[in-house]
């Protein structure tokens, strides 16, 4: 699982694709944070790749030295030194192979991460220009924007409407309680 999988999972929790009912502002804020984290992760991946490339250069140099020492030892008929140099050359050759494969994988991962970062940045730029979050139905989003432009509010962001509804519900509840109390008093014959 890459860093980007974790970032995408967090974004999906903010705005699930199938429902499209998440908070667009929270999604945009999460996307901005994810882009920042992704940029840092890509930078770290580049640093690790550069370190592996430096290790490969060093390993190749040590391989060349071991091979040269082995040839020199063989040239003066020093079998023991030639054997030791051969063992060292074999180890360095194996390490060079491992580092070459590692660098290949790191380059592929970096290319994938850079593409994912570019997608996230594109999505973020789109949202900054007023686009809809990934998974939001565009027609519904446009309709809500029209309603908001006309002075209306979305139910999930209409705090005043929620407050009025709560007051009306409380008033209805109080009236129902008073009606029940009056009915009980009448039934018990305690009209005041």
C-alpha positions in Angstrom: 0.0 0.0 0.0 1.5 3.3 -1.1 1.3 6.6 0.7 -1.2 7.6 -2.0 -3.6 4.7 -1.2 -3.8 6.0 2.4 -4.4 9.6 1.2 -7.1 8.4 -1.2 -8.8 6.3 1.5 -9.0 9.4 3.8 -10.5 11.5 1.0 -13.0 8.7 0.2 -14.1 8.8 3.8 -14.7 12.6 3.4 -16.6 12.2 0.2 -17.7 8.7 -0.7 -18.0 8.1 -4.5 -21.3 6.2 -4.4 -23.3 8.6 -2.4 -21.8 12.0 -3.4 -23.3 13.4 -0.2 -20.1 14.5 1.6 -19.2 18.1 2.5 -17.5 19.6 -0.5 -15.5 22.1 1.7 -14.2 19.4 3.9 -13.3 17.3 0.9 -11.4 20.3 -0.6 -9.6 20.9 2.6 -8.7 17.2 2.9 -7.6 17.2 -0.7 -5.3 20.2 -0.1 -3.8 18.4 2.9 -3.4 15.2 0.8 -1.7 17.2 -2.0 0.8 18.6 0.5 1.5 15.2 2.0 1.8 13.7 -1.4 4.3 16.3 -2.5 6.4 15.5 0.6 6.1 11.8 -0.1 7.2 12.2 -3.8 10.2 14.3 -2.6 11.1 11.6 -0.1 10.8 9.0 -2.9 13.2 11.1 -5.1 15.7 11.3 -2.2 15.6 7.5 -1.7 16.1 6.9 -5.4 19.1 9.3 -5.5 20.6 7.4 -2.4 20.1 4.1 -4.2 21.8 5.5 -7.3 24.7 6.7 -5.2 24.9 3.2 -3.6 25.0 1.6 -7.1 27.8 3.9 -8.3 29.8 3.0 -5.1 29.1 -0.7 -5.6 30.2 -0.7 -9.2 33.4 1.1 -8.2 34.1 -1.6 -5.6 33.3 -4.3 -8.1 35.8 -2.8 -10.6 38.4 -2.6 -7.8 37.9 -6.2 -6.8 38.1 -7.4 -10.4 41.3 -5.3 -11.0 42.9 -6.7 -7.8 42.0 -10.2 -8.9 43.6 -9.7 -12.3 46.7 -8.2 -10.7 47.0 -11.1 -8.3 46.5 -13.6 -11.1 49.2 -11.8 -13.1 51.8 -12.3 -10.4 50.6 -15.9 -9.6 49.1 -15.0 -6.2 46.3 -17.6 -6.2 45.2 -16.8 -2.6 44.8 -13.1 -3.2 43.1 -13.8 -6.6 40.6 -16.1 -4.9 39.8 -13.5 -2.2 39.4 -10.9 -4.9 37.1 -13.2 -6.8 34.9 -13.7 -3.8 34.7 -10.0 -3.2 33.9 -9.4 -6.9 31.1 -12.0 -6.8 29.6 -10.2 -3.7 29.8 -6.8 -5.3 28.4 -8.2 -8.6 25.4 -9.6 -6.8 24.9 -6.4 -4.9 25.0 -4.4 -8.1 22.3 -6.7 -9.6 20.1 -6.1 -6.5 20.6 -2.4 -6.6 19.8 -2.2 -10.3 16.5 -4.1 -9.7 15.8 -1.9 -6.7 16.4 1.3 -8.7 14.1 0.0 -11.4 11.3 -0.5 -9.0 11.9 2.8 -7.3 11.7 4.6 -10.6 8.4 2.9 -11.5 7.0 3.7 -8.0 8.1 7.3 -8.4 6.5 7.6 -11.9 3.3 6.2 -10.5 3.4 8.5 -7.5 4.0 11.6 -9.7 1.1 10.7 -11.9 -1.2 10.3 -8.9 0.1 13.6 -7.4 -0.7 15.3 -10.7 -4.2 13.9 -10.7 -4.8 15.1 -7.2 -3.4 18.5 -8.0 -5.6 18.7 -11.1 -8.7 17.8 -9.0 -7.7 20.4 -6.4 -7.2 23.1 -9.1 -10.6 22.1 -10.5 -12.3 22.5 -7.1 -10.6 25.9 -6.6 -12.2 27.0 -9.9 -15.6 25.9 -8.6 -15.6 22.3 -9.8 -17.3 19.5 -8.0 -15.5 16.9 -5.9 -14.8 13.5 -7.3 -18.0 11.4 -7.1 -20.4 14.4 -6.7 -23.2 14.4 -9.2 -22.6 17.6 -11.3 -26.3 18.3 -12.0 -27.2 18.2 -8.3 -24.2 20.3 -7.4 -25.2 22.9 -10.0 -28.8 22.9 -8.7 -27.6 23.5 -5.1 -25.4 26.3 -6.2 -28.4 27.9 -8.0 -30.5 27.5 -4.8 -27.7 29.1 -2.7 -27.3 31.9 -5.2 -31.0 32.7 -4.9 -30.7 32.9 -1.1 -31.5 29.3 -0.2 -29.3 27.0 1.8 -28.4 23.3 1.7 -30.0 21.4 4.5 -26.6 20.2 5.8 -25.3 23.8 5.9 -28.5 25.7 6.9 -27.9 26.2 10.6 -30.6 28.9 10.9 -33.2 26.6 9.3 -32.2 23.8 11.7 -32.6 26.2 14.6 -36.0 27.3 13.5 -37.1 23.7 13.0 -35.9 22.8 16.5 -37.8 25.7 18.0 -41.0 24.7 16.1 -40.6 21.1 17.2 -40.2 22.2 20.8 -43.3 24.4 20.6 -45.3 21.6 19.1 -44.1 19.3 21.9 -45.0 21.8 24.6 -48.5 22.3 23.1 -49.0 18.5 23.1 -47.9 18.3 26.7 -50.3 21.1 27.7 -53.1 19.5 25.8 -52.5 16.2 27.6 -52.4 17.9 30.9 -55.6 19.7 30.2 -57.3 16.5 29.2 -56.1 14.7 32.4 -57.3 17.6 34.6 -60.7 17.5 32.8 -60.9 13.8 33.3 -60.1 14.1 37.0 -62.5 17.0 37.4 -59.9 19.5 38.3 -60.8 22.4 36.1 -59.1 25.5 37.4 
